């Protein structure tokens, strides 16, 4: 043990104070262990990031995939094929509020898929995409009816020797 003797002169007895070094050494060892473990974890969890782009220099990126956009208006459905920000074709259908199954929309989506669908091969496991644009106040039953109309267009999908009829489109909602 270490001690400090401040010695005294005169009539009073000198003060002897002992400093206990065991807790100090324990604290020092725990701190060193914590720092070593933290240093190892931070190097293992590091994510390499750089500005290098894989691939060949000067090669143009592939064109954006063509998608069908269905815009549900108050009195009409607007169907448009878009490739990125470019509209390649657009058609408007009158919307009949009494027709909850949206028969005209079902038929037109099937025609549009036959004309401009990208993934039509039975061996292609990908589906075409539909982006659904709706107003915030559109009733839920109307949204489900439009989604059912989109899902009614089907195509063949071959998996080995088995052939199944699957929806031709996967539906996503547009964000405003």
Secondary structure, 3 states (H helix, E strand, C coil): CEEEECCCCCCCCCCEEEECCHHHHHHHHHHHHHHHHHHHHHHHCCCCCCCCCCCCCCCCCCCCCEEEEEEECCCEEEEEEEECCEEEEEEEEECCCCCCCCHHHHHHHHHHHHHHCCCCCCCCCCCEEEEEECCCCCCHHHHHHHHHHHHCCEEEEEECCEEEEEECEEEEECCC
